[in-house]
Amino acid sequence: MQPQDFEKIVSPVSVAHFSQYKLTRLLVEHAKKLDFQICTTESLKGVTDGGAIRGREILMGHECVSIDTSSDNFVGVTVSSLVEGEYKQRDFRCKVLVGADGAGSTVRKLMGIDLRGEKDLQKLVSVHFLSRDLGKYILSERPGMLYFIFNTGAIGVLVAHDLEQGEFVLQIPFYPPQQDINDFSPKICEEIIFKLVGRELLDIDVIDVKPWVMHAEVAEKYVCCDSRILVAGDAAHRFPPAGGFGMNTGIQDAHNLAWKLASVLDGTSSSSLLETYEAERRPIALLNTALSVKNFRAAMSVPSALGLDPKIANSVHRAVNVLPSGIQKAALDGIFSIGRMQLSNFFLNESNPLVSPRLEKLKQIFREGKSLQLQFPAEDLGFRYFKGALIPDKIGGMAPLEPPTGRRRDYVPSADPGSRLPHMNMRVLSNSPEEEIVSTLDLVRADKIEFLLIVAPVEASYHLAHVAFKVAKEFKVSARVCVVWPYDAVGGVEASSKAALAPWENFIDVQEVKRSLTNSLSSSWWSICQMSDRGAILVRPDEHIAWRVKSGIAGDPVQEMKRVFSAVLGVK
Ligand SMILES: Cc1cc2nc3c(=O)[nH]c(=O)nc-3n(C[C@H](O)[C@H](O)[C@H](O)COP(=O)(O)OP(=O)(O)OC[C@H]3O[C@@H](n4cnc5c(N)ncnc54)[C@H](O)[C@@H]3O)c2cc1C
């Protein structure tokens, strides 16, 4: 990571490293606050009826086992759950089914959706363990987040999740069928950890051991069965965890889908809006897959330089597979331990002419920053939709996204349709005595489907805002107007918007917060967006730009707004 990742310049929040299981707990707590009922199989004891799932209900421990698409009116889902030691099945009916059931998705398989890409890049065992002793040692000696450890005893990647608490996850290469997951008992895992760390840890506690397979694949389609069944998250794409794109891409899927589902279910949009989910999200998954594979290969350049090319290890593994089964395991262990001998101090040192070119190569990789990268601002924040629930600019069209290089690139804020709304801090102008500073991203309501029109306080834009309010009402969708005042505007400006927008009331006046002069980024909102203050930006409920006009509408604003809402919502 680099210092600017923490500066909150291009985003109101800085990057963070946070364990997934902790995030899941927070999400469940948040769902409860939103009145969701979390039902365990225990609490559902005795409930036999299926039918519709009641609103705001999360059924823990329920596994989708079959799907019935024979009716035009609903999708039937059979779920199985373990109640009092016995598997019980229940049937549900739903309007839309979203398979967010992970990399081995049952929904994807039941719907016959194929995955395209590369399979089986690597097999690993993931070991979640606690050791305050190790946390303390690392904090004092070499604080960091990710450790690639290569020594004669073992090889592994250690992720330090919480150094204070001593919480870690270790990834160890795994070669079945010669190795079995039962070979990785907590005791054996402890021994591997001691070999990697170089000493015994007194307080080690192995919590969980799980095998997993690294793929680089994207579902051939995301939407099927007349837009009634969709896949999201790892069910739709699974790629190497190099660069932290996996869950982030899934969260983006959910964010993209949420407002679309809500507006289809409440009748504001036609079901064709759900097809835009695939048109928008699948290209991003393909891009992030390519980027993660490149980044994974960059990470592997280090063991390759050390003479431990994972490709060679995989070929050795394939070769061992043809040996008589009784000697395969011993042969594999033997070959791998000989391979690791290359890491001994005796062999791997500057004075050994055989390995000095290797060490030079290694230094070069680090000097040029060509190993694993953790931040990709251009892709993390700058991902953009080209086709879907949006209206591309007429003139010039949109410049295509550059293919991923695997190298870090800066994020350049853009107001091109399909882009994520740029962030800028704004002062809320209201009569409240408290000064409130918000991000432009926070101006988009999170609790309802609402489109946000961002304009400057000029007459033509106020007129456009009137039109947008009226047309949105015809389309039965909520619209809010944000009037951006320049940082040097004088006080009392709210009264002008109130008068100019009456009788409409759903608007907010905000004022640019001047950025520090040392910062090379532009300080005005419209220049960040590369637009003039005669322009306007229409933002979707997921903070992506649906439409914009760079410097005023040439034709009839009513016709233009009708065209925009009709195309974005998928209704005539
Ligand atoms: C080692 C490693 C490191 C990673 N690091 C990062 C990182 O730094 N950043 C990042 O963004 N991503 C990372 N990822 C990827 C991330 O873990 C996944 O992309 C993410 O968990 C996918 O979320 P999901 O909800 O789609 O699927 P999952 O997290 O797999 O959740 C699927 C859920 O569906 C449930 N389920 C399964 N089958 C059924 C069924 N038939 N019926 C009902 N429910 C079912 C499962 O029990 C589970 O609760 C990493 C992955 C690995 C393996």
Ligand as a Chemical Component Dictionary entry (heavy atoms), coordinates in Angstrom:
data_LIG
# 
_chem_comp.id                   LIG 
_chem_comp.type                 NON-POLYMER 
_chem_comp.pdbx_formal_charge   0 
_chem_comp.three_letter_code    LIG 
# 
loop_
_chem_comp_atom.comp_id 
_chem_comp_atom.atom_id 
_chem_comp_atom.alt_atom_id 
_chem_comp_atom.type_symbol 
_chem_comp_atom.charge 
_chem_comp_atom.model_Cartn_x 
_chem_comp_atom.model_Cartn_y 
_chem_comp_atom.model_Cartn_z 
_chem_comp_atom.pdbx_ordinal 
LIG C1  C1  C 0 -7.420  -17.040 0.686  1  
LIG C2  C2  C 0 -8.430  -16.065 0.183  2  
LIG C3  C3  C 0 -8.212  -14.707 0.354  3  
LIG C4  C4  C 0 -9.128  -13.781 -0.105 4  
LIG N1  N1  N 0 -8.886  -12.454 0.066  5  
LIG C5  C5  C 0 -9.762  -11.556 -0.397 6  
LIG C6  C6  C 0 -9.524  -10.158 -0.239 7  
LIG O1  O1  O 0 -8.520  -9.744  0.318  8  
LIG N2  N2  N 0 -10.436 -9.294  -0.728 9  
LIG C7  C7  C 0 -11.564 -9.717  -1.364 10 
LIG O2  O2  O 0 -12.358 -8.864  -1.801 11 
LIG N3  N3  N 0 -11.816 -11.024 -1.528 12 
LIG C8  C8  C 0 -10.950 -11.953 -1.067 13 
LIG N4  N4  N 0 -11.205 -13.280 -1.234 14 
LIG C9  C9  C 0 -12.391 -13.704 -1.964 15 
LIG C10 C10 C 0 -13.630 -13.707 -1.086 16 
LIG O3  O3  O 0 -13.442 -14.545 0.027  17 
LIG C11 C11 C 0 -14.812 -14.204 -1.923 18 
LIG O4  O4  O 0 -14.840 -13.538 -3.161 19 
LIG C12 C12 C 0 -16.116 -13.924 -1.187 20 
LIG O5  O5  O 0 -16.175 -14.649 0.004  21 
LIG C13 C13 C 0 -17.315 -14.295 -2.056 22 
LIG O6  O6  O 0 -18.481 -13.961 -1.367 23 
LIG P1  P1  P 0 -19.835 -14.686 -1.716 24 
LIG O7  O7  O 0 -20.826 -14.167 -0.730 25 
LIG O8  O8  O 0 -20.117 -14.551 -3.167 26 
LIG O9  O9  O 0 -19.561 -16.238 -1.462 27 
LIG P2  P2  P 0 -19.193 -16.959 -0.096 28 
LIG O10 O10 O 0 -18.434 -16.070 0.819  29 
LIG O11 O11 O 0 -18.613 -18.262 -0.487 30 
LIG O12 O12 O 0 -20.624 -17.177 0.562  31 
LIG C14 C14 C 0 -21.561 -18.054 0.001  32 
LIG C15 C15 C 0 -22.582 -18.402 1.051  33 
LIG O13 O13 O 0 -23.580 -19.232 0.454  34 
LIG C16 C16 C 0 -23.823 -20.354 1.295  35 
LIG N5  N5  N 0 -24.273 -21.460 0.444  36 
LIG C17 C17 C 0 -23.526 -22.323 -0.283 37 
LIG N6  N6  N 0 -24.305 -23.183 -0.941 38 
LIG C18 C18 C 0 -25.583 -22.878 -0.619 39 
LIG C19 C19 C 0 -26.859 -23.423 -0.995 40 
LIG N7  N7  N 0 -26.972 -24.447 -1.825 41 
LIG N8  N8  N 0 -27.972 -22.851 -0.473 42 
LIG C20 C20 C 0 -27.885 -21.788 0.364  43 
LIG N9  N9  N 0 -26.706 -21.234 0.751  44 
LIG C21 C21 C 0 -25.577 -21.775 0.262  45 
LIG C22 C22 C 0 -22.499 -20.618 1.987  46 
LIG O14 O14 O 0 -22.703 -21.323 3.188  47 
LIG C23 C23 C 0 -21.996 -19.192 2.223  48 
LIG O15 O15 O 0 -22.525 -18.666 3.409  49 
LIG C24 C24 C 0 -10.295 -14.229 -0.765 50 
LIG C25 C25 C 0 -10.530 -15.601 -0.943 51 
LIG C26 C26 C 0 -9.608  -16.503 -0.477 52 
LIG C27 C27 C 0 -9.872  -17.973 -0.691 53 
# 
loop_
_chem_comp_bond.comp_id 
_chem_comp_bond.atom_id_1 
_chem_comp_bond.atom_id_2 
_chem_comp_bond.value_order 
_chem_comp_bond.pdbx_ordinal 
LIG C1  C2  SING 1  
LIG C2  C3  SING 2  
LIG C2  C26 DOUB 3  
LIG C3  C4  DOUB 4  
LIG C4  N1  SING 5  
LIG C4  C24 SING 6  
LIG N1  C5  DOUB 7  
LIG C5  C6  SING 8  
LIG C5  C8  SING 9  
LIG C6  O1  DOUB 10 
LIG C6  N2  SING 11 
LIG N2  C7  SING 12 
LIG C7  O2  DOUB 13 
LIG C7  N3  SING 14 
LIG N3  C8  DOUB 15 
LIG C8  N4  SING 16 
LIG N4  C9  SING 17 
LIG N4  C24 SING 18 
LIG C9  C10 SING 19 
LIG C10 O3  SING 20 
LIG C10 C11 SING 21 
LIG C11 O4  SING 22 
LIG C11 C12 SING 23 
LIG C12 O5  SING 24 
LIG C12 C13 SING 25 
LIG C13 O6  SING 26 
LIG O6  P1  SING 27 
LIG P1  O7  DOUB 28 
LIG P1  O8  SING 29 
LIG P1  O9  SING 30 
LIG O9  P2  SING 31 
LIG P2  O10 DOUB 32 
LIG P2  O11 SING 33 
LIG P2  O12 SING 34 
LIG O12 C14 SING 35 
LIG C14 C15 SING 36 
LIG C15 O13 SING 37 
LIG C15 C23 SING 38 
LIG O13 C16 SING 39 
LIG C16 N5  SING 40 
LIG C16 C22 SING 41 
LIG N5  C17 SING 42 
LIG N5  C21 SING 43 
LIG C17 N6  DOUB 44 
LIG N6  C18 SING 45 
LIG C18 C19 SING 46 
LIG C18 C21 DOUB 47 
LIG C19 N7  SING 48 
LIG C19 N8  DOUB 49 
LIG N8  C20 SING 50 
LIG C20 N9  DOUB 51 
LIG N9  C21 SING 52 
LIG C22 O14 SING 53 
LIG C22 C23 SING 54 
LIG C23 O15 SING 55 
LIG C24 C25 DOUB 56 
LIG C25 C26 SING 57 
LIG C26 C27 SING 58 
# 
